[in-house]
Amino acid sequence: MDQDALPTSSTVALLDQAPAIIAIRKGRDHVLTYANPRYLEMVGDRDVLGRPGREALPDFADQGFFDLLDQIWATGEPLEGIEAEARVLTADGGTELRFYNYVTQALRDDAGAIAGTMMVATDVTAMVEARREALAEQAALQEQMLQTQKLESLGLLAGGIAHDFNNLLMVILGKADLVANRLPETSRERVRMEQVIATAQRAADLVRQLLAYSGKAQVQTEPVDLSVQVDQIVQLLEAGIRKKVGLQLELSTGLPAVLADPVQLQQVVMNLVMNAAEAIGPEGGRVRVVTRVEGAGSGRLVVLEVHDTGHGMDEATRQRIFDPFFTTKVTGRGLGMAAVLGIVRGHGGELDLKTEPGQGTSFIVRLPAVSDQARDQAVVEAPRASAGGLVLVVDDEAGVRHTARAMLETLGYRVIDAGDGRSGVSAFATHMGSLAAVLLDLNMPGMNGVEVLQAIAELGHRVPVVLSSGFTELELRRQQSEVEFAAFLQKPYTLDQLSVLLDRVIREAAAGH
């Protein structure tokens, strides 16, 4: 290269056609000696040749690039693969931020000394934006996975706690019920025992909320019109909502049915609407409740949206809103939103949350629609019968086992018991010709209730088996057991519940023979 740092005419012709941005500068003050058309379009000024570097760039351009050129003059080493932002002129006279990949190297004279620099810049804006979007999607996916893992872990923990608590409550409620039934109805002691029973039943309700969060709550489904359900519930809630909170209903008519437990669906709507109303400050605001259909065909979803104009949530609150025992209220157990999530998941649905501080909050529930209107399968209780016969109780929890024995004996049954699955199968084999029924725990170490059921079925003698658990029948269904059983009884249960259920299954078994 000569001292003027100018390319030859044939080289200029090639550089003019290049899609990249090319500039050649000479001397330590970086005088611009050549700029191809792409460069001139970028700076929006064709009268730049012959100017020192920093004067050859308009005010909106980044001047920091010349520090890199000074570095080349100091070291002689080329700079490759440098990705940087540059503000360029747009067709309408404005400017925009673009991203370029720069390759810059020294140009030397005949003696080998640095005489200038040549820069080639390629527009990589689309690639950078695509990379940023991919990284953002990856981060969002990782966050979603972490949130899912956390909720699943908390669900397992909540379900385990609920199971153990139900076993404890079984002993408390069962013993209290036994004592209360032996006392005169007008006695003070009976009143006190009934207070104990009522407290134990409230504790059982709390445990059911934990089971709902873990997705293991009892679900008794039937076809439900979501709009009708919401309308009925909101009418009941209006009296308890502050006058400064307006309720706006946008309920679609003719919605396809969802297969849902009406009681649990009521809990979802009540929690979402009341939480929305309580999120609105003293200045007042609005809660909007929407039902609609999303999608088509077999993929249709029935959607419930609850929007409020309240204070919204910060990121820390949003991350914990579904955690059991987390609450932003002065009083409360913190199980409302946890139970909502569990119920929605238990119905095969999805729950989305959109919120920002000062921008209100939106909860969106999506439930799968059903194409046919399945008929209700109401359970008709059998009439009470005089108890009698031999019952086998199989349960690994000694307290539960002894309580069940006492309750059955109070009802007039004779009882044998076993503390594990293998002992239960052995006891069944010995007494199966005399047994009226079996009360079998579902969750036992070693040989669980389903395995005991299978072993009993293989023995060939048909005796009605009542499965019982601190979980719910839903947990049994998840195990995909095809072994038949007569009924399911969730712990904790009362003397009356045990009596009615056992009478029914024994009668049905007798009728079947």
C-alpha positions as CSV (number, residue, x, y, z in Angstrom):
1,M,0.0,0.0,0.0
2,D,1.3,3.5,-0.8
3,Q,1.6,6.4,1.6
4,D,-1.9,7.7,0.7
5,A,-3.5,4.5,1.8
6,L,-5.7,4.4,-1.3
7,P,-6.9,1.2,-2.9
8,T,-6.4,0.8,-6.7
9,S,-9.3,1.6,-9.0
10,S,-10.0,-2.1,-9.7
11,T,-10.1,-2.8,-5.9
12,V,-12.4,0.2,-5.4
13,A,-14.8,-1.3,-8.0
14,L,-14.9,-4.5,-6.0
15,L,-15.3,-2.8,-2.6
16,D,-18.1,-0.7,-4.0
17,Q,-20.1,-3.8,-4.7
18,A,-19.5,-5.5,-1.4
19,P,-22.5,-6.0,0.8
20,A,-20.5,-5.3,3.9
21,I,-19.6,-1.8,5.2
22,I,-16.0,-1.0,4.3
23,A,-13.8,2.0,5.3
24,I,-10.1,2.7,4.8
25,R,-8.3,5.3,6.9
26,K,-4.7,6.6,6.9
27,G,-2.5,8.1,9.5
28,R,-2.8,8.3,13.3
29,D,-5.7,10.7,13.0
30,H,-7.6,8.1,10.9
31,V,-8.3,10.3,7.9
32,L,-11.1,8.6,5.9
33,T,-9.6,7.9,2.4
34,Y,-12.2,5.4,1.2
35,A,-15.8,4.5,2.1
36,N,-18.0,2.2,0.1
37,P,-21.7,3.0,-0.5
38,R,-22.9,1.0,2.4
39,Y,-20.7,3.0,4.8
40,L,-22.0,6.3,3.3
41,E,-25.6,5.1,3.7
42,M,-24.9,4.3,7.3
43,V,-23.6,7.7,8.2
44,G,-25.9,9.6,5.9
45,D,-23.2,12.1,4.8
46,R,-21.4,11.6,1.5
47,D,-19.0,14.5,2.2
48,V,-16.8,12.6,4.6
49,L,-13.8,11.7,2.6
50,G,-10.6,13.4,3.6
51,R,-11.8,14.1,7.1
52,P,-10.1,12.9,10.3
53,G,-11.8,9.9,11.8
54,R,-13.9,11.5,14.5
55,E,-15.0,14.3,12.2
56,A,-16.0,11.8,9.6
57,L,-18.7,10.4,11.9
58,P,-22.0,12.3,12.6
59,D,-22.9,13.2,16.2
60,F,-25.2,10.2,16.7
61,A,-22.5,7.7,15.9
62,D,-20.4,6.0,18.6
63,Q,-16.8,7.4,18.7
64,G,-15.5,4.6,20.8
65,F,-14.5,2.6,17.7
66,F,-11.4,4.9,17.3
67,D,-10.0,3.6,20.5
68,L,-9.7,0.2,18.8
69,L,-8.0,1.8,15.8
70,D,-5.5,3.4,18.1
71,Q,-4.9,-0.1,19.6
72,I,-4.0,-1.4,16.1
73,W,-1.6,1.4,15.6
74,A,0.0,0.5,18.9
75,T,0.2,-3.3,18.4
76,G,-0.1,-3.9,14.7
77,E,-2.4,-6.8,15.5
78,P,-5.7,-7.2,13.7
79,L,-9.0,-7.1,15.6
80,E,-11.4,-9.8,14.5
81,G,-14.9,-10.9,15.5
82,I,-15.7,-7.7,17.6
83,E,-19.4,-7.4,18.0
84,A,-20.6,-3.9,18.8
85,E,-23.6,-1.6,18.6
86,A,-23.8,1.3,16.2
87,R,-26.4,4.0,15.7
88,V,-27.1,4.5,12.0
89,L,-29.3,6.7,9.9
90,T,-32.7,5.4,8.7
91,A,-34.5,6.2,5.5
92,D,-36.9,8.6,7.2
93,G,-34.0,10.7,8.6
94,G,-34.1,9.2,12.1
95,T,-31.6,6.8,13.6
96,E,-31.7,3.2,14.9
97,L,-29.5,0.9,16.8
98,R,-27.9,-1.9,14.8
99,F,-25.3,-4.6,15.6
100,Y,-22.2,-5.2,13.6
101,N,-19.4,-7.6,13.5
102,Y,-16.1,-5.8,12.9
103,V,-12.9,-7.1,11.3
104,T,-10.1,-4.4,11.3
105,Q,-6.5,-4.7,10.3
106,A,-3.5,-2.6,9.7
107,L,-2.4,-1.5,6.2
108,R,1.3,-1.2,5.8
109,D,3.5,0.8,3.4
110,D,6.3,-0.6,1.2
111,A,8.7,-0.4,4.2
112,G,6.3,-2.4,6.4
113,A,5.3,0.4,8.6
114,I,1.7,0.9,9.6
115,A,0.2,3.5,7.3
116,G,-3.6,3.1,7.9
117,T,-6.4,0.7,8.7
118,M,-9.1,-1.1,6.9
119,M,-12.4,-1.9,8.5
120,V,-15.0,-4.4,7.3
121,A,-18.3,-4.4,9.2
122,T,-21.2,-6.9,8.7
123,D,-24.7,-6.2,9.9
124,V,-25.6,-9.0,12.4
125,T,-28.6,-7.3,13.9
126,A,-31.0,-10.1,13.0
127,M,-28.7,-12.8,14.4
128,V,-28.1,-10.9,17.6
129,E,-31.8,-10.3,18.1
130,A,-32.6,-14.0,17.4
131,R,-29.9,-15.0,19.8
132,R,-31.3,-12.8,22.5
133,E,-34.8,-14.1,21.9
134,A,-33.4,-17.7,22.1
135,L,-31.6,-16.9,25.4
136,A,-34.8,-15.3,26.8
137,E,-36.9,-18.3,25.8
138,Q,-34.3,-20.6,27.3
139,A,-34.3,-18.6,30.5
140,A,-38.1,-18.6,30.6
141,L,-38.1,-22.4,30.0
142,Q,-35.6,-23.0,32.8
143,E,-37.6,-20.8,35.1
144,Q,-40.8,-22.7,34.2
145,M,-39.0,-26.0,34.8
146,L,-37.7,-24.8,38.2
147,Q,-41.1,-23.6,39.1
148,T,-42.7,-26.9,38.1
149,Q,-40.1,-28.9,40.0
150,K,-40.7,-26.7,43.1
151,L,-44.4,-27.1,42.9
152,E,-44.1,-30.9,42.4
153,S,-41.7,-31.1,45.3
154,L,-44.0,-29.1,47.5
155,G,-47.0,-31.2,46.3
156,L,-45.2,-34.4,47.4
157,L,-44.4,-32.8,50.7
158,A,-48.0,-31.5,51.2
159,G,-49.4,-34.9,50.2
160,G,-47.1,-36.7,52.6
161,I,-48.0,-34.4,55.5
162,A,-51.7,-34.7,54.7
163,H,-51.5,-38.5,54.7
164,D,-49.8,-38.6,58.1
165,F,-52.1,-36.0,59.6
166,N,-55.2,-38.0,58.4
167,N,-53.8,-41.1,60.2
168,L,-53.4,-39.0,63.4
169,L,-56.8,-37.5,63.0
170,M,-58.3,-40.9,62.4
171,V,-57.2,-41.9,66.0
172,I,-58.4,-38.6,67.5
173,L,-61.7,-38.5,65.7
174,G,-62.4,-42.2,66.0
175,K,-61.7,-42.3,69.8
176,A,-63.6,-39.1,70.4
177,D,-66.6,-40.5,68.5
178,L,-66.5,-43.8,70.5
179,V,-66.5,-41.9,73.8
180,A,-69.2,-39.5,72.7
181,N,-71.5,-42.4,71.7
182,R,-71.2,-43.9,75.1
183,L,-72.3,-40.7,76.9
184,P,-75.8,-39.4,77.5
185,E,-76.8,-36.9,74.8
186,T,-77.5,-34.2,77.4
187,S,-74.3,-34.6,79.4
188,R,-71.7,-31.9,79.6
189,E,-69.0,-34.5,78.8
190,R,-70.7,-35.4,75.6
191,V,-70.9,-31.8,74.6
192,R,-67.2,-31.4,75.2
193,M,-66.4,-34.6,73.2
194,E,-68.6,-33.3,70.3
195,Q,-66.5,-30.1,70.4
196,V,-63.4,-32.3,70.1
197,I,-65.0,-34.1,67.1
198,A,-65.9,-30.8,65.4
199,T,-62.4,-29.5,65.9
200,A,-60.9,-32.7,64.4
201,Q,-63.3,-32.4,61.5
202,R,-62.1,-28.8,60.8
203,A,-58.6,-30.1,61.0
204,A,-59.6,-32.7,58.4
205,D,-60.9,-30.0,56.2
206,L,-57.5,-28.2,56.4
207,V,-55.8,-31.5,55.4
208,R,-58.1,-31.8,52.5
209,Q,-56.8,-28.4,51.3
210,L,-53.3,-29.8,51.5
211,L,-54.5,-32.8,49.4
212,A,-56.0,-30.4,46.9
213,Y,-52.7,-28.6,46.6
214,S,-50.9,-31.9,46.0
215,G,-53.4,-32.9,43.4
216,K,-54.6,-35.9,45.4
217,A,-57.9,-34.6,46.6
218,Q,-61.1,-36.6,46.2
219,V,-62.7,-35.6,42.9
220,Q,-66.4,-36.5,42.3
221,T,-66.9,-35.2,38.8
222,E,-70.0,-34.4,36.8
223,P,-70.6,-32.2,33.7
224,V,-70.7,-28.5,34.9
225,D,-71.6,-25.3,33.0
226,L,-68.9,-23.0,34.2
227,S,-70.8,-19.8,33.5
228,V,-73.8,-21.0,35.6
229,Q,-71.5,-22.1,38.4
230,V,-69.7,-18.8,38.4
231,D,-72.9,-16.8,38.3
232,Q,-74.3,-18.6,41.3
233,I,-71.1,-18.3,43.4
234,V,-70.5,-14.7,42.7
235,Q,-74.1,-13.8,43.7
236,L,-73.4,-15.4,47.1
237,L,-70.0,-13.5,47.4
238,E,-71.3,-10.0,46.6
239,A,-72.6,-9.4,50.1
240,G,-69.1,-10.0,51.5
241,I,-67.3,-7.7,49.0
242,R,-66.6,-4.0,49.9
243,K,-68.9,-1.5,48.2
244,K,-66.0,0.2,46.5
245,V,-65.1,-2.9,44.7
246,G,-67.2,-3.4,41.5
247,L,-67.9,-6.8,40.1
248,Q,-68.2,-7.1,36.4
249,L,-69.3,-10.4,34.9
250,E,-68.7,-11.3,31.3
251,L,-70.1,-14.9,31.2
252,S,-70.5,-16.6,27.9
253,T,-73.7,-18.6,27.3
254,G,-73.8,-22.1,25.8
255,L,-70.4,-23.1,27.0
256,P,-69.4,-26.7,26.6
257,A,-69.4,-28.6,29.9
258,V,-66.3,-29.3,31.9
259,L,-66.1,-32.5,33.9
260,A,-65.5,-31.2,37.3
261,D,-66.2,-31.6,41.0
262,P,-68.7,-28.8,41.7
263,V,-67.6,-28.3,45.3
264,Q,-63.9,-28.0,44.3
265,L,-64.8,-25.7,41.4
266,Q,-66.7,-23.5,43.8
267,Q,-63.6,-23.3,46.0
268,V,-61.5,-22.2,43.0
269,V,-64.0,-19.4,42.0
270,M,-64.5,-18.2,45.6
271,N,-60.7,-18.0,46.3
272,L,-59.9,-16.2,43.0
273,V,-62.8,-13.7,43.3
274,M,-62.2,-13.0,47.0
275,N,-58.5,-12.7,46.6
276,A,-59.0,-10.3,43.7
277,A,-61.4,-8.1,45.8
278,E,-59.0,-8.1,48.7
279,A,-56.1,-7.0,46.4
280,I,-57.9,-3.7,45.7
281,G,-57.0,-0.8,47.9
282,P,-59.2,1.5,49.9
283,E,-59.6,3.8,46.9
284,G,-61.7,1.1,45.2
285,G,-61.5,-0.7,41.9
286,R,-63.0,-3.4,39.8
287,V,-63.0,-7.2,39.6
288,R,-63.8,-8.6,36.2
289,V,-64.8,-12.3,35.8
290,V,-64.8,-13.8,32.3
291,T,-65.8,-17.2,30.9
292,R,-65.2,-18.2,27.4
293,V,-64.1,-21.0,25.0
294,E,-60.7,-21.4,23.6
295,G,-59.7,-23.7,20.7
296,A,-61.9,-26.0,18.7
297,G,-62.8,-29.7,18.3
298,S,-61.3,-32.1,20.8
299,G,-58.8,-29.6,22.0
300,R,-61.4,-27.1,23.2
301,L,-60.8,-25.4,26.6
302,V,-63.2,-23.7,28.8
303,V,-61.5,-20.6,30.3
304,L,-62.2,-18.7,33.5
305,E,-60.4,-15.3,33.9
306,V,-60.4,-13.2,37.1
307,H,-58.9,-9.8,36.6
308,D,-58.5,-7.1,39.3
309,T,-57.3,-3.5,39.2
310,G,-55.4,-3.9,42.5
311,H,-51.8,-3.2,43.5
312,G,-50.4,-6.3,41.7
313,M,-47.5,-8.4,42.8
314,D,-43.8,-8.0,42.8
315,E,-41.6,-10.8,41.5
316,A,-40.9,-12.2,45.0
317,T,-44.6,-12.5,45.8
318,R,-45.4,-13.9,42.3
319,Q,-42.8,-16.7,42.8
320,R,-44.4,-17.8,46.1
321,I,-48.1,-17.2,45.6
322,F,-48.9,-20.9,45.1
323,D,-46.6,-22.2,47.9
324,P,-48.6,-23.8,50.8
325,F,-48.7,-21.7,53.9
326,F,-47.5,-18.5,52.1
327,T,-49.9,-15.6,52.6
328,T,-49.8,-11.8,52.1
329,K,-52.7,-11.3,54.5
330,V,-52.6,-10.3,58.1
331,T,-54.6,-13.5,59.0
332,G,-55.0,-16.6,57.0
333,R,-53.5,-20.1,56.6
334,G,-52.0,-19.5,53.1
335,L,-53.6,-22.5,51.6
336,G,-56.2,-20.8,49.4
337,M,-54.1,-20.3,46.2
338,A,-52.2,-23.5,46.9
339,A,-55.5,-25.4,46.9
340,V,-56.7,-23.6,43.8
341,L,-53.6,-24.8,41.9
342,G,-53.9,-28.3,43.1
343,I,-57.6,-28.5,42.2
344,V,-57.0,-27.1,38.7
345,R,-54.2,-29.6,38.1
346,G,-56.3,-32.4,39.6
347,H,-58.9,-31.6,36.9
348,G,-56.4,-31.8,34.1
349,G,-56.3,-28.0,33.7
350,E,-53.8,-25.2,33.7
351,L,-53.5,-22.0,35.8
352,D,-51.7,-18.9,34.5
353,L,-50.8,-15.8,36.4
354,K,-50.2,-12.3,34.9
355,T,-49.3,-9.5,37.3
356,E,-47.1,-6.4,37.7
357,P,-46.8,-4.0,40.6
358,G,-49.4,-1.3,40.2
359,Q,-50.9,-3.0,37.2
360,G,-53.3,-5.4,38.8
361,T,-53.4,-9.2,38.6
362,S,-55.0,-11.7,36.3
363,F,-55.6,-15.4,37.0
364,I,-56.5,-17.6,33.9
365,V,-57.9,-21.1,34.5
366,R,-58.1,-23.4,31.5
367,L,-60.1,-26.7,31.8
368,P,-60.7,-29.3,29.1
369,A,-64.2,-29.3,27.7
370,V,-66.2,-32.6,27.4
371,S,-68.0,-33.5,24.2
372,D,-70.7,-35.5,25.8
373,Q,-72.9,-34.8,28.7
374,A,-72.2,-37.8,31.0
375,R,-74.9,-38.6,33.5
376,D,-74.5,-38.2,37.1
377,Q,-73.7,-41.3,39.0
378,A,-75.2,-40.7,42.3
379,V,-74.4,-43.0,45.2
380,V,-77.5,-44.2,46.9
381,E,-76.8,-45.2,50.4
382,A,-78.1,-48.6,51.5
383,P,-80.5,-48.7,54.4
384,R,-79.0,-49.3,57.8
385,A,-78.7,-52.9,58.8
386,S,-77.9,-54.7,62.0
387,A,-74.1,-55.2,62.1
388,G,-72.6,-58.6,62.6
389,G,-70.0,-60.9,61.2
390,L,-66.2,-61.1,61.2
391,V,-64.2,-58.2,59.8
392,L,-60.4,-58.2,59.0
393,V,-58.6,-54.9,59.6
394,V,-55.2,-54.5,57.8
395,D,-53.3,-51.3,58.7
396,D,-49.6,-50.7,59.5
397,E,-50.5,-47.8,61.9
398,A,-51.1,-49.4,65.3
399,G,-53.2,-46.4,66.5
400,V,-55.4,-46.5,63.4
401,R,-55.7,-50.3,63.6
402,H,-56.8,-50.3,67.2
403,T,-59.2,-47.4,66.7
404,A,-60.8,-49.2,63.7
405,R,-61.1,-52.4,65.8
406,A,-62.8,-50.5,68.7
407,M,-65.2,-48.8,66.3
408,L,-66.2,-52.1,64.6
409,E,-66.7,-53.8,67.9
410,T,-68.9,-50.9,69.0
411,L,-71.0,-51.5,65.9
412,G,-71.3,-55.2,66.8
413,Y,-68.7,-56.8,64.5
414,R,-66.1,-59.3,65.5
415,V,-62.6,-58.2,64.5
416,I,-59.2,-59.7,63.6
417,D,-56.4,-57.4,62.6
418,A,-53.0,-57.5,60.9
419,G,-50.2,-54.9,61.0
420,D,-48.8,-55.4,57.5
421,G,-49.8,-56.6,54.1
422,R,-48.3,-60.1,54.3
423,S,-49.9,-60.8,57.6
424,G,-53.2,-59.5,56.2
425,V,-53.0,-62.0,53.3
426,S,-52.2,-64.8,55.7
427,A,-55.1,-63.9,58.0
428,F,-57.5,-63.7,55.0
429,A,-56.4,-67.1,53.8
430,T,-57.1,-68.6,57.3
431,H,-60.5,-66.9,57.8
432,M,-61.8,-66.2,54.4
433,G,-64.7,-68.6,54.8
434,S,-65.9,-66.7,57.8
435,L,-65.2,-63.1,56.8
436,A,-68.0,-60.6,56.2
437,A,-65.6,-57.8,55.0
438,V,-62.1,-56.5,54.9
439,L,-61.0,-53.0,55.9
440,L,-57.7,-52.5,54.1
441,D,-55.2,-49.6,54.3
442,L,-54.0,-48.5,50.9
443,N,-50.5,-47.1,51.8
444,M,-48.4,-49.6,53.7
445,P,-44.6,-50.3,53.5
446,G,-43.6,-53.6,51.9
447,M,-46.8,-55.0,50.5
448,N,-49.2,-52.2,49.9
449,G,-53.0,-52.3,49.7
450,V,-53.1,-52.9,45.9
451,E,-50.8,-55.8,46.2
452,V,-52.8,-57.2,49.1
453,L,-55.9,-56.8,46.9
454,Q,-54.3,-58.8,44.1
455,A,-53.2,-61.6,46.5
456,I,-56.7,-61.8,48.0
457,A,-58.2,-62.0,44.5
458,E,-55.9,-64.9,43.6
459,L,-57.2,-66.8,46.6
460,G,-60.6,-66.9,44.8
461,H,-62.9,-66.3,47.7
462,R,-65.1,-63.2,47.1
463,V,-65.2,-61.0,50.3
464,P,-66.1,-57.3,50.0
465,V,-63.0,-55.2,50.5
466,V,-63.2,-51.6,51.7
467,L,-60.0,-49.6,50.9
468,S,-59.0,-46.8,53.3
469,S,-56.3,-44.2,53.1
470,G,-55.1,-40.9,54.4
471,F,-54.9,-40.0,50.7
472,T,-58.0,-40.3,48.5
473,E,-59.4,-42.7,46.0
474,L,-57.8,-40.5,43.3
475,E,-54.4,-41.8,44.5
476,L,-55.6,-45.4,44.0
477,R,-56.8,-44.6,40.5
478,R,-53.4,-43.2,39.7
479,Q,-51.9,-46.5,40.5
480,Q,-54.0,-47.9,37.6
481,S,-55.1,-50.9,39.6
482,E,-57.6,-53.1,37.8
483,V,-58.3,-55.2,40.9
484,E,-61.9,-54.7,42.1
485,F,-62.8,-53.5,45.5
486,A,-66.2,-52.8,47.1
487,A,-65.7,-49.2,48.3
488,F,-63.3,-46.5,49.4
489,L,-63.3,-44.8,52.8
490,Q,-61.1,-41.8,53.4
491,K,-59.5,-41.3,56.7
492,P,-60.4,-39.8,59.1
493,Y,-63.9,-41.3,59.2
494,T,-66.6,-41.3,61.9
495,L,-68.5,-44.2,63.4
496,D,-71.6,-43.4,61.4
497,Q,-69.6,-43.2,58.1
498,L,-68.0,-46.6,58.8
499,S,-71.3,-48.1,59.8
500,V,-73.3,-47.0,56.8
501,L,-70.5,-47.9,54.3
502,L,-69.8,-51.4,55.8
503,D,-73.6,-52.2,56.0
504,R,-73.9,-51.3,52.3
505,V,-71.0,-53.3,51.0
506,I,-72.0,-56.4,53.0
507,R,-75.6,-56.1,51.8
508,E,-74.5,-55.7,48.2
509,A,-72.1,-58.7,48.5
510,A,-74.9,-60.8,49.9
511,A,-77.3,-59.7,47.1
512,G,-74.6,-60.6,44.5
513,H,-74.3,-64.1,45.8
